[in-house]
């Protein structure tokens, strides 16, 4: 069973559709984005920052399943210079991107530990590595995943559970659609590969981590050579 948070749009939706089309068992979440009708049977509406809602979803989806794979895609963004930031919006990014990921992990770990198997994949970002103006909330939320992942990996490695991050660069999917054309041109110019990434590379990386039992507590950069 693949559990995918933030699965009604962007990368989460892309992954949910891919695995559903392959006939795999999938269960995803959405919050405020109205999903396509065809996806509704696979989705549950909830707020990932609310642990009880997440716990109920995980317990329901995992019932009777032996192999659980959690992919944390739920994300929120807010851009502002730090000295001008609205604290409610800044805090919301942390609560969705970092705490929301932890909520799903905490809820699923008991099942994984009992079954002796688990794969957890979090989506981090190049933004946390480069120091981009106006992204303090988003960068902090993604950088927080790195330390959290190392700690959880150490706690659960002997239970057959791995947890890793994918540090994504700029892909032709998801939040990139909100970037103005002039800024998008500058982004492409700075990528050694010369263009946005094809999302199929994300699927390849997710499958690689799912099939690897000795890659644990680490972060894999997928960014076309951008540093």
N, C-alpha and C positions, 0 to 999 in steps of 0.2 A: 504494500500500500504506500503510495506516494502522497504525502501531505504537503500542500503548497499554499503558503499564505500570500495574500495579495494577488489572487489569481483571476481577477476580472478584467485586468488590462496589462499592457506592457509585457515585460518578461515573464511574469507569473502566468498570464493568460497564454502566452506562447508555449510555455512548458506544459501547462495543463492540457491544452489542445493536442500537443505532440504525443504525450503519454496516453491520453484517452484514445486517440486515433490508433495507437498501437495495441489497444485492448488491455492496457494495464489498469489496475485499480487506482483511482485518484480521488482525492477530496481536497477542495480548496476553500479559501475564505475570500470574502469581499466586505467592504465597509460602506462607502458612499457611492461608488461607481456602479451604475446599473448594468449588470452583465447581460450578454446576449442570451436570448431565450434558450438556445441549444446547450448552453453551459450550466443552466440553473440546476439540473439534476446532480451536478458535481460540486455545487457551491453552497456554503453556509454564510449568512450575513452575521458579522460580529465585529467588535472592536478589539484588535490584537493587544491594545494597551490594558484591557480588562482581563485579568488572569482567569477569573471564573468562567467567562465566556469561552476563552481559549481552551480551558481544561475540559469543559463540557463537549466541545467539538472534537477534541483529541480522543476522549474516552469513547465517544460514539463511533468515530471513524475507525478506531483501532480494534474494536471489538472483534475477536476471533481471528485477528491477523498476527502472523508470526514475524514477518519482515517489514519493518517500518522505515521509511526514508522521508525525512523532513527537509523541505527546501523553503527557506525563509526569504520571500520576495517582497513582503509588504513594506512599503516605503512612503515617506512623506518628505517634502522639501520646503524650505523657506530661506529666501535670500535677503540679506540685509547686512550693512556694516555693523560690527559688534556694538559700537557705541550708540547706534540708532535702533537696535533690535527690539522688537516687541516680545516681551518675556513669555507671554502665553503661547505665541506661535513657535518661539525657539524651543520651549519646553515640550511642545507637542511633537516636534521632530524627534527629540530624544525618546519620548514615550512610545512612539510608533516604531522607529527604526531600531533602537537598541533594546528598550524594555519589552517591546512587542516580540522581538526575536527571542529574548530570554524566556518570556512567558510560554511560548510554544515549546522551547527546549525543555523547560522545567516540567511541563505537562506530559511530554512524550518520554522523558527519560525512564520513569518507572516501568513502562511497558517494554522499552528496549532492554533495560537491565534484566528484566524477568525472562525475556526471550533469548538473551545472549547475542543479540544482533541489533545494530542501528547505524544509520547514516544520517548525518546532519550537515547541511550545506547552507551557509549564510552568504548573502550578497553584500560585499563591501564595495569600495570604489576608489578609483584613481584620485578622486577629489580629496580624500584624506591624506594622500601622499604628496600632493603638489603645492598646497597652500594657495587656494584660489580665492580671490577677493569676494567677500559677501557670503561665504559658505560655512561659517563657523559652526552653525547648528548641524548641518548635514555632515560635515567633516568629522565633528566630534562623535556623532552617532555611529559613523562607520568605523572610525578608529577604535572606538570602544569594543567593537566586535573582536578585534585582534586579541586583546588581553583576555577577554571572556572566553574565547575559543580555546586558548592554550590551557586555561585553568580547567575547563570542562573536559578537555581531552585527557588531561592527567588523571582526572577523577574516574573516568569511565573506560579507559583503553582496555583494561583486562576483562571487560564485559562484552567485548566484541563490537564496541561502538566507536565510530570515528566522527570527528567534527572538524570541518575545514571552512575556509572562506574563499570566495572568488572575488578578487579585486578587479572589478570591471572598468575598462576604459570607456570609450564612446562607441556605442552601438546604434545601428539603424533601427531602434525600437525604444519604446518607453519614454522617459522624461526628455530625451533629446528633441522630441517634437515640439517642446516648449521653447527651444532656443531660437532667438532671432537669426535670420539668414546671414547677416554680416558676421555675427559671432560664430556661427556654424562654420563659415568659410575659414575663419582664423583657427578654429579647432582642427579642422581637416589639415590645414597647412602644417600644424605642429605634430601631426601623427606620422612617424616614419613610414608606415605602410601607405600613407596618403589618402586614406578614406576611412569612413566609419566601418565598424566591424559587422560582419554578417552574423546574425543571431544563432546560426547553426553551430558556431564555435562555442556558444554557451551550453548548448545541449551536449556537445562533445566533451566539454569539461565536467559537466555534471555527471555524465555517464562514467567518465574516467575515475572520478572520486568515489562514486558508488561501487565500482568494481575493484577498488584498491583498499586493502585492509591494513596497509602499512604506511599510508599517508594520513597523518593525524596531527591536529593542532597547528596547522600551517595555513598560509595564504598563497593562493596561486594568482599571479598577475595575468590578465588577458586584456591587452591594451594596444596591440599593434606596434610595440616597441616604444611607447610613450612613457617617459620618465621625467 
